[in-house]
């Protein structure tokens, strides 16, 4: 399908803590999976086109990210997506929009959303991608299934990598919803150009 391939905050604790508190600090806190999923659904609920998605994100409290403060991993992904995606689209006689980047802190996680749109062969593909780059915890398949209320169409879950695809997508009218977890030491990182947690929704529409 067209568009299918187009695809921390460090807290300084100055105050002394008790021995019990120090022990608790060594335990990894659970990943705020539901909060991240809820924020994605609210922000990416209206993606019939990029303009609507941008308005939806702004209304939901997301801020335009300052390119001067993009993480290196985000910059690398954007360059790859714009270059590789743009070449593929132009080869089909189509056009790719300029990406819009939003950010927000969710439960102390600095999260980014990337909006993009491709028009080619009489169709429009509007995409909304969330990234928690470098995150070593995951949204589990079980958490995503419980939250969405249905099982995915396809799942890849091996060697630490999780990729799950739901069709139809997250909201009525959306084509697909995907969940990714790419560990930092995964060879797949070279292909995806990112590691950590990612979510993705697409809407495919006909240009009349």
TIVEXKOL-704322 format. One record per residue: x, y, z of N, C-alpha, C in turn. Coordinates in nm, 2 decimals, decimal comma, always signed. Layout:
> neast_nnorth_nup_caeast_canorth_caup_ceast_cnorth_cup
> X_Y_Z_X_Y_Z_X_Y_Z;
...
END
This chain:
> neast_nnorth_nup_caeast_canorth_caup_ceast_cnorth_cup
> +0,08_-0,12_+0,00_+0,00_+0,00_+0,00_+0,09_+0,12_+0,00;
> +0,05_+0,23_-0,07_+0,12_+0,35_-0,07_+0,14_+0,41_+0,07;
> +0,27_+0,44_+0,10_+0,30_+0,50_+0,23_+0,34_+0,40_+0,33;
> +0,32_+0,27_+0,31_+0,35_+0,17_+0,41_+0,50_+0,16_+0,44;
> +0,58_+0,19_+0,34_+0,73_+0,18_+0,36_+0,78_+0,32_+0,40;
> +0,70_+0,43_+0,39_+0,74_+0,56_+0,43_+0,73_+0,57_+0,59;
> +0,77_+0,52_+0,58_+0,77_+0,52_+0,72_+0,87_+0,63_+0,73;
> +1,71_+1,18_+2,80_+1,59_+1,18_+2,87_+1,60_+1,28_+2,97;
> +1,50_+1,27_+2,98_+1,51_+1,37_+3,08_+1,59_+1,31_+3,20;
> +1,70_+1,37_+3,24_+1,78_+1,32_+3,35_+1,75_+1,41_+3,48;
> +1,70_+1,34_+3,58_+1,66_+1,41_+3,71_+1,78_+1,41_+3,81;
> +1,83_+1,52_+3,85_+1,94_+1,53_+3,94_+1,87_+1,55_+4,08;
> +1,90_+1,45_+4,16_+1,84_+1,44_+4,30_+1,95_+1,49_+4,40;
> +1,94_+1,62_+4,44_+2,04_+1,67_+4,53_+2,02_+1,64_+4,67;
> +1,89_+1,62_+4,71_+1,86_+1,59_+4,85_+1,90_+1,45_+4,89;
> +1,95_+1,43_+5,01_+1,99_+1,30_+5,06_+1,87_+1,21_+5,07;
> +1,88_+1,08_+5,05_+1,77_+0,99_+5,06_+1,81_+0,88_+5,17;
> +1,70_+0,82_+5,22_+1,73_+0,71_+5,32_+1,78_+0,59_+5,24;
> +1,83_+0,49_+5,32_+1,87_+0,37_+5,26_+1,76_+0,30_+5,19;
> +1,64_+0,30_+5,24_+1,52_+0,24_+5,18_+1,49_+0,32_+5,05;
> +1,50_+0,45_+5,06_+1,47_+0,53_+4,94_+1,57_+0,51_+4,83;
> +1,70_+0,49_+4,87_+1,80_+0,47_+4,77_+1,78_+0,33_+4,70;
> +1,73_+0,24_+4,78_+1,70_+0,11_+4,72_+1,59_+0,12_+4,62;
> +1,49_+0,20_+4,65_+1,38_+0,22_+4,56_+1,42_+0,28_+4,43;
> +1,51_+0,38_+4,44_+1,56_+0,45_+4,32_+1,63_+0,36_+4,22;
> +1,68_+0,25_+4,27_+1,75_+0,16_+4,18_+1,66_+0,07_+4,10;
> +1,53_+0,07_+4,14_+1,43_-0,01_+4,07_+1,37_+0,07_+3,96;
> +1,37_+0,01_+3,84_+1,32_+0,08_+3,72_+1,17_+0,10_+3,73;
> +1,12_+0,22_+3,72_+0,98_+0,25_+3,72_+0,92_+0,19_+3,59;
> +0,79_+0,15_+3,61_+0,72_+0,10_+3,49_+0,70_+0,21_+3,38;
> +0,70_+0,17_+3,26_+0,68_+0,26_+3,15_+0,53_+0,31_+3,15;
> +0,51_+0,44_+3,13_+0,37_+0,49_+3,14_+0,29_+0,46_+3,01;
> +0,27_+0,34_+2,98_+0,22_+0,29_+2,85_+0,08_+0,35_+2,82;
> -0,01_+0,34_+2,91_-0,14_+0,39_+2,89_-0,15_+0,54_+2,87;
> -0,07_+0,62_+2,95_-0,06_+0,76_+2,93_-0,01_+0,80_+2,79;
> +0,09_+0,73_+2,74_+0,15_+0,75_+2,61_+0,05_+0,72_+2,50;
> -0,02_+0,61_+2,52_-0,12_+0,57_+2,42_-0,24_+0,67_+2,42;
> -0,28_+0,71_+2,54_-0,39_+0,80_+2,54_-0,36_+0,94_+2,48;
> -0,24_+0,98_+2,50_-0,19_+1,11_+2,44_-0,18_+1,10_+2,29;
> -0,14_+0,98_+2,24_-0,13_+0,96_+2,10_-0,27_+0,96_+2,04;
> -0,36_+0,90_+2,10_-0,50_+0,89_+2,05_-0,56_+1,03_+2,04;
> -0,54_+1,10_+2,15_-0,60_+1,24_+2,15_-0,54_+1,33_+2,05;
> -0,40_+1,32_+2,04_-0,34_+1,41_+1,94_-0,35_+1,37_+1,80;
> -0,36_+1,24_+1,77_-0,36_+1,19_+1,64_-0,50_+1,13_+1,60;
> -0,60_+1,18_+1,66_-0,74_+1,14_+1,64_-0,79_+1,19_+1,50;
> -0,74_+1,30_+1,46_-0,80_+1,36_+1,34_-0,68_+1,37_+1,24;
> -0,67_+1,27_+1,15_-0,56_+1,28_+1,05_-0,61_+1,25_+0,91;
> -0,73_+1,31_+0,88_-0,78_+1,30_+0,74_-0,68_+1,37_+0,65;
> -0,61_+1,47_+0,70_-0,51_+1,53_+0,63_-0,41_+1,60_+0,73;
> -0,30_+1,64_+0,68_-0,19_+1,70_+0,77_-0,24_+1,82_+0,84;
> -0,31_+1,91_+0,77_-0,36_+2,03_+0,84_-0,45_+2,00_+0,95;
> -0,54_+1,90_+0,94_-0,63_+1,86_+1,05_-0,56_+1,80_+1,16;
> -0,45_+1,72_+1,13_-0,37_+1,66_+1,23_-0,30_+1,76_+1,31;
> -0,24_+1,87_+1,24_-0,17_+1,97_+1,31_-0,26_+2,05_+1,41;
> -0,38_+2,08_+1,36_-0,48_+2,14_+1,45_-0,52_+2,06_+1,57;
> -0,53_+1,93_+1,55_-0,57_+1,84_+1,66_-0,46_+1,83_+1,76;
> -0,34_+1,83_+1,72_-0,22_+1,82_+1,81_-0,22_+1,95_+1,90;
> -0,23_+2,06_+1,83_-0,22_+2,19_+1,90_-0,33_+2,20_+2,00;
> -0,45_+2,16_+1,96_-0,57_+2,16_+2,06_-0,55_+2,07_+2,18;
> -0,47_+1,96_+2,16_-0,45_+1,86_+2,26_-0,33_+1,90_+2,35;
> -0,27_+2,02_+2,33_-0,16_+2,06_+2,41_-0,02_+2,03_+2,37;
> +0,00_+1,98_+2,25_+0,13_+1,96_+2,19_+0,19_+2,09_+2,14;
> +0,32_+2,10_+2,15_+0,39_+2,22_+2,11_+0,48_+2,19_+1,99;
> +0,49_+2,29_+1,90_+0,59_+2,28_+1,79_+0,73_+2,27_+1,85;
> +0,80_+2,17_+1,81_+0,94_+2,15_+1,86_+1,04_+2,24_+1,79;
> +1,13_+2,29_+1,87_+1,24_+2,38_+1,82_+1,35_+2,29_+1,75;
> +1,37_+2,31_+1,62_+1,48_+2,23_+1,56_+1,61_+2,24_+1,63;
> +1,64_+2,35_+1,69_+1,77_+2,37_+1,76_+1,79_+2,27_+1,87;
> +1,68_+2,21_+1,92_+1,69_+2,12_+2,04_+1,64_+1,98_+2,00;
> +1,63_+1,95_+1,87_+1,60_+1,81_+1,84_+1,71_+1,72_+1,89;
> +1,67_+1,60_+1,95_+1,77_+1,50_+1,97_+1,84_+1,46_+1,84;
> +1,96_+1,41_+1,85_+2,04_+1,37_+1,73_+1,96_+1,26_+1,66;
> +1,91_+1,16_+1,74_+1,84_+1,05_+1,68_+1,72_+1,10_+1,60;
> +1,65_+1,20_+1,65_+1,53_+1,25_+1,57_+1,58_+1,32_+1,44;
> +1,68_+1,40_+1,45_+1,73_+1,46_+1,33_+1,77_+1,36_+1,22;
> +1,84_+1,25_+1,27_+1,88_+1,15_+1,17_+1,76_+1,08_+1,11;
> +1,66_+1,05_+1,19_+1,54_+0,99_+1,13_+1,47_+1,08_+1,03;
> +1,46_+1,21_+1,06_+1,39_+1,30_+0,97_+1,47_+1,32_+0,84;
> +1,60_+1,32_+0,85_+1,68_+1,33_+0,72_+1,66_+1,21_+0,64;
> +1,66_+1,09_+0,70_+1,64_+0,97_+0,63_+1,50_+0,96_+0,57;
> +1,40_+1,00_+0,65_+1,26_+0,99_+0,60_+1,23_+1,08_+0,49;
> +1,28_+1,21_+0,50_+1,26_+1,31_+0,40_+1,33_+1,27_+0,27;
> +1,46_+1,22_+0,28_+1,54_+1,19_+0,16_+1,48_+1,06_+0,09;
> +1,48_+0,95_+0,17_+1,44_+0,82_+0,11_+1,29_+0,83_+0,07;
> +1,21_+0,88_+0,16_+1,06_+0,89_+0,12_+1,04_+0,98_+0,01;
> +1,11_+1,09_+0,00_+1,09_+1,19_-0,11_+1,13_+1,13_-0,24;
> +1,24_+1,05_-0,24_+1,28_+0,99_-0,37_+1,18_+0,89_-0,42;
> +1,13_+0,81_-0,32_+1,03_+0,71_-0,36_+0,90_+0,77_-0,42;
> +0,86_+0,88_-0,35_+0,74_+0,95_-0,40_+0,75_+1,02_-0,53;
> +0,87_+1,08_-0,55_+0,89_+1,15_-0,67_+0,90_+1,05_-0,79;
> +0,95_+0,93_-0,76_+0,96_+0,83_-0,86_+0,82_+0,79_-0,91;
> +0,72_+0,81_-0,83_+0,58_+0,78_-0,87_+0,51_+0,90_-0,92;
> +0,58_+1,01_-0,93_+0,52_+1,14_-0,98_+0,44_+1,21_-0,88;
> +0,47_+1,18_-0,75_+0,39_+1,24_-0,64_+0,47_+1,35_-0,57;
> +0,41_+1,39_-0,46_+0,48_+1,49_-0,38_+0,46_+1,46_-0,23;
> +0,57_+1,50_-0,15_+0,57_+1,48_-0,01_+0,57_+1,61_+0,06;
> +0,49_+1,62_+0,17_+0,49_+1,75_+0,24_+0,61_+1,77_+0,33;
> +0,63_+1,89_+0,37_+0,73_+1,92_+0,47_+0,68_+1,86_+0,61;
> +0,76_+1,79_+0,68_+0,72_+1,73_+0,80_+0,70_+1,84_+0,91;
> +0,60_+1,82_+1,00_+0,58_+1,90_+1,12_+0,62_+1,82_+1,24;
> +0,69_+1,88_+1,33_+0,74_+1,81_+1,45_+0,68_+1,88_+1,58;
> +0,62_+1,80_+1,66_+0,56_+1,84_+1,79_+0,62_+1,77_+1,90;
> +0,62_+1,83_+2,02_+0,67_+1,76_+2,14_+0,59_+1,79_+2,26;
> +0,60_+1,70_+2,36_+0,53_+1,71_+2,48_+0,59_+1,62_+2,59;
> +0,59_+1,66_+2,71_+0,63_+1,58_+2,82_+0,51_+1,50_+2,87;
> +0,52_+1,37_+2,88_+0,41_+1,28_+2,93_+0,47_+1,19_+3,04;
> +0,43_+1,22_+3,16_+0,49_+1,14_+3,27_+0,64_+1,14_+3,27;
> +0,70_+1,25_+3,25_+0,84_+1,27_+3,25_+0,91_+1,21_+3,13;
> +0,84_+1,17_+3,03_+0,89_+1,12_+2,91_+0,88_+1,23_+2,80;
> +1,00_+1,27_+2,74_+1,00_+1,37_+2,63_+0,96_+1,30_+2,50;
> +0,84_+1,32_+2,45_+0,79_+1,25_+2,34_+0,77_+1,34_+2,22;
> +0,80_+1,29_+2,10_+0,78_+1,37_+1,98_+0,68_+1,31_+1,89;
> +0,61_+1,39_+1,81_+0,52_+1,35_+1,71_+0,56_+1,41_+1,58;
> +0,56_+1,33_+1,47_+0,60_+1,37_+1,34_+0,48_+1,35_+1,25;
> +0,44_+1,46_+1,18_+0,33_+1,46_+1,08_+0,39_+1,46_+0,94;
> +0,33_+1,38_+0,86_+0,38_+1,39_+0,72_+0,26_+1,35_+0,63;
> +0,27_+1,39_+0,50_+0,17_+1,36_+0,40_+0,23_+1,34_+0,27;
> +0,17_+1,24_+0,20_+0,22_+1,20_+0,06_+0,10_+1,20_-0,03;
> +0,11_+1,26_-0,15_+0,01_+1,26_-0,25_+0,07_+1,20_-0,37;
> +0,01_+1,09_-0,42_+0,06_+1,03_-0,54_-0,04_+0,93_-0,59;
> -0,05_+0,92_-0,72_-0,14_+0,82_-0,79_-0,28_+0,84_-0,75;
> -0,32_+0,97_-0,73_-0,46_+1,00_-0,69_-0,50_+0,97_-0,55;
> -0,40_+0,95_-0,46_-0,43_+0,92_-0,32_-0,35_+1,00_-0,23;
> -0,40_+1,03_-0,11_-0,34_+1,10_-0,01_-0,31_+1,01_+0,11;
> -0,19_+1,00_+0,16_-0,16_+0,92_+0,28_-0,11_+1,02_+0,38;
> -0,19_+1,04_+0,49_-0,15_+1,13_+0,60_-0,10_+1,04_+0,72;
> +0,01_+1,07_+0,77_+0,07_+0,99_+0,88_+0,10_+1,07_+1,00;
> +0,09_+1,00_+1,12_+0,11_+1,06_+1,25_+0,20_+0,96_+1,32;
> +0,32_+1,00_+1,35_+0,41_+0,91_+1,42_+0,46_+0,96_+1,56;
> +0,46_+0,88_+1,66_+0,51_+0,92_+1,79_+0,64_+0,85_+1,82;
> +0,73_+0,92_+1,88_+0,86_+0,86_+1,91_+0,90_+0,89_+2,06;
> +0,94_+0,79_+2,13_+1,00_+0,81_+2,26_+1,14_+0,75_+2,24;
> +1,23_+0,83_+2,18_+1,36_+0,78_+2,13_+1,45_+0,74_+2,24;
> +1,52_+0,62_+2,22_+1,62_+0,57_+2,31_+1,56_+0,50_+2,43;
> +1,43_+0,50_+2,44_+1,36_+0,43_+2,56_+1,39_+0,28_+2,56;
> +1,43_+0,23_+2,68_+1,47_+0,09_+2,69_+1,35_+0,01_+2,75;
> +1,24_+0,07_+2,79_+1,12_+0,00_+2,83_+1,03_+0,00_+2,71;
> +0,93_-0,09_+2,72_+0,84_-0,10_+2,60_+0,69_-0,09_+2,65;
> +0,61_-0,06_+2,55_+0,47_-0,08_+2,56_+0,45_-0,23_+2,52;
> +0,40_-0,31_+2,61_+0,39_-0,45_+2,57_+0,27_-0,48_+2,48;
> +0,28_-0,59_+2,41_+0,17_-0,63_+2,32_+0,04_-0,64_+2,40;
> +0,05_-0,70_+2,52_-0,07_-0,71_+2,60_-0,13_-0,58_+2,64;
> -0,05_-0,48_+2,68_-0,10_-0,35_+2,71_-0,17_-0,29_+2,59;
> -0,11_-0,30_+2,47_-0,17_-0,24_+2,36_-0,30_-0,30_+2,32;
> -0,30_-0,44_+2,33_-0,43_-0,51_+2,30_-0,54_-0,47_+2,39;
> -0,51_-0,47_+2,52_-0,61_-0,43_+2,62_-0,66_-0,29_+2,60;
> -0,57_-0,20_+2,56_-0,61_-0,06_+2,54_-0,69_-0,04_+2,42;
> -0,65_-0,11_+2,31_-0,72_-0,10_+2,18_-0,85_-0,18_+2,18;
> -0,85_-0,29_+2,26_-0,97_-0,38_+2,26_-0,97_-0,48_+2,15;
> -0,86_-0,51_+2,08_-0,86_-0,61_+1,98_-0,71_-0,65_+1,95;
> -0,70_-0,77_+1,89_-0,57_-0,82_+1,86_-0,52_-0,77_+1,73;
> -0,38_-0,76_+1,72_-0,33_-0,71_+1,59_-0,34_-0,80_+1,48;
> -0,33_-0,75_+1,36_-0,34_-0,83_+1,24_-0,21_-0,91_+1,22;
> -0,10_-0,85_+1,25_+0,03_-0,91_+1,24_+0,12_-0,87_+1,35;
> +0,21_-0,96_+1,39_+0,30_-0,93_+1,51_+0,44_-0,99_+1,47;
> +0,54_-0,91_+1,50_+0,68_-0,96_+1,50_+0,73_-0,94_+1,64;
> +0,76_-1,04_+1,71_+0,81_-1,03_+1,85_+0,92_-1,13_+1,87;
> +1,04_-1,09_+1,85_+1,16_-1,17_+1,86_+1,29_-1,09_+1,88;
> +1,38_-1,15_+1,96_+1,51_-1,09_+1,98_+1,49_-0,94_+2,04;
> +1,39_-0,92_+2,12_+1,37_-0,79_+2,18_+1,29_-0,70_+2,10;
> +1,27_-0,72_+1,97_+1,20_-0,63_+1,88_+1,05_-0,67_+1,88;
> +0,97_-0,56_+1,89_+0,82_-0,58_+1,88_+0,77_-0,48_+1,77;
> +0,70_-0,54_+1,68_+0,63_-0,46_+1,57_+0,49_-0,53_+1,56;
> +0,39_-0,45_+1,59_+0,25_-0,50_+1,57_+0,17_-0,40_+1,49;
> +0,08_-0,46_+1,41_+0,00_-0,38_+1,31_-0,14_-0,42_+1,32;
> -0,22_-0,31_+1,34_-0,37_-0,33_+1,35_-0,43_-0,26_+1,22;
> -0,52_-0,33_+1,16_-0,60_-0,28_+1,05_-0,75_-0,32_+1,07;
> -0,84_-0,23_+1,06_-0,83_-0,09_+1,04_-0,76_-0,03_+1,16;
> -0,74_+0,11_+1,15_-0,66_+0,17_+1,25_-0,72_+0,21_+1,38;
> -0,66_+0,31_+1,45_-0,70_+0,34_+1,58_-0,84_+0,40_+1,59;
> -0,87_+0,49_+1,50_-1,00_+0,56_+1,50_-1,08_+0,53_+1,37;
> -1,21_+0,55_+1,37_-1,29_+0,52_+1,25_-1,23_+0,61_+1,13;
> -1,22_+0,54_+1,02_-1,16_+0,61_+0,90_-1,01_+0,60_+0,88;
> -0,94_+0,55_+0,99_-0,80_+0,54_+0,98_-0,76_+0,40_+0,93;
> -0,66_+0,40_+0,85_-0,62_+0,28_+0,77_-0,55_+0,18_+0,86;
> -0,45_+0,23_+0,94_-0,37_+0,13_+1,02_-0,31_+0,20_+1,14;
> -0,28_+0,12_+1,24_-0,21_+0,16_+1,36_-0,10_+0,06_+1,39;
> +0,02_+0,11_+1,42_+0,13_+0,03_+1,45_+0,20_+0,06_+1,58;
> +0,25_-0,04_+1,64_+0,33_-0,03_+1,76_+0,47_-0,08_+1,74;
> +0,58_-0,01_+1,78_+0,71_-0,05_+1,76_+0,79_-0,04_+1,89;
> +0,88_-0,14_+1,91_+0,98_-0,13_+2,01_+1,11_-0,18_+1,95;
> +1,21_-0,09_+1,94_+1,34_-0,13_+1,88_+1,45_-0,11_+1,98;
> +1,51_-0,22_+2,04_+1,61_-0,20_+2,14_+1,73_-0,13_+2,08;
> +1,81_-0,06_+2,16_+1,93_+0,01_+2,11_+2,03_-0,08_+2,05;
> +2,04_-0,20_+2,09_+2,14_-0,30_+2,04_+2,09_-0,38_+1,92;
> +1,97_-0,35_+1,87_+1,91_-0,43_+1,77_+1,97_-0,40_+1,63;
> +2,00_-0,50_+1,55_+2,05_-0,47_+1,41_+1,94_-0,40_+1,33;
> +1,81_-0,41_+1,37_+1,70_-0,35_+1,29_+1,71_-0,20_+1,30;
> +1,78_-0,15_+1,40_+1,80_+0,00_+1,42_+1,85_+0,06_+1,29;
> +1,94_-0,01_+1,22_+2,00_+0,05_+1,10_+1,89_+0,07_+0,99;
> +1,79_-0,02_+0,99_+1,69_-0,01_+0,89_+1,58_+0,10_+0,93;
> +1,54_+0,10_+1,06_+1,44_+0,19_+1,10_+1,49_+0,33_+1,13;
> +1,62_+0,34_+1,15_+1,68_+0,47_+1,18_+1,64_+0,53_+1,32;
> +1,59_+0,45_+1,40_+1,56_+0,49_+1,54_+1,55_+0,37_+1,63;
> +1,57_+0,40_+1,76_+1,54_+0,29_+1,86_+1,46_+0,35_+1,97;
> +1,39_+0,26_+2,04_+1,30_+0,31_+2,14_+1,15_+0,27_+2,11;
> +1,06_+0,34_+2,16_+0,92_+0,32_+2,14_+0,86_+0,41_+2,03;
> +0,78_+0,36_+1,95_+0,71_+0,44_+1,84_+0,57_+0,39_+1,82;
> +0,49_+0,48_+1,78_+0,35_+0,45_+1,74_+0,32_+0,52_+1,61;
> +0,24_+0,47_+1,53_+0,21_+0,52_+1,40_+0,07_+0,50_+1,35;
> +0,01_+0,60_+1,31_-0,13_+0,59_+1,25_-0,12_+0,65_+1,11;
> -0,20_+0,59_+1,01_-0,21_+0,63_+0,88_-0,35_+0,64_+0,83;
> -0,38_+0,74_+0,75_-0,51_+0,75_+0,68_-0,49_+0,76_+0,53;
> -0,56_+0,68_+0,46_-0,55_+0,68_+0,31_-0,68_+0,74_+0,25;
> -0,67_+0,84_+0,17_-0,79_+0,90_+0,11_-0,77_+0,92_-0,04;
> -0,88_+0,93_-0,11_-0,87_+0,95_-0,25_-0,88_+1,10_-0,28;
> -0,79_+1,15_-0,37_-0,80_+1,29_-0,42_-0,89_+1,30_-0,53;
> -0,99_+1,38_-0,52_-1,09_+1,39_-0,63_-1,06_+1,51_-0,72;
END
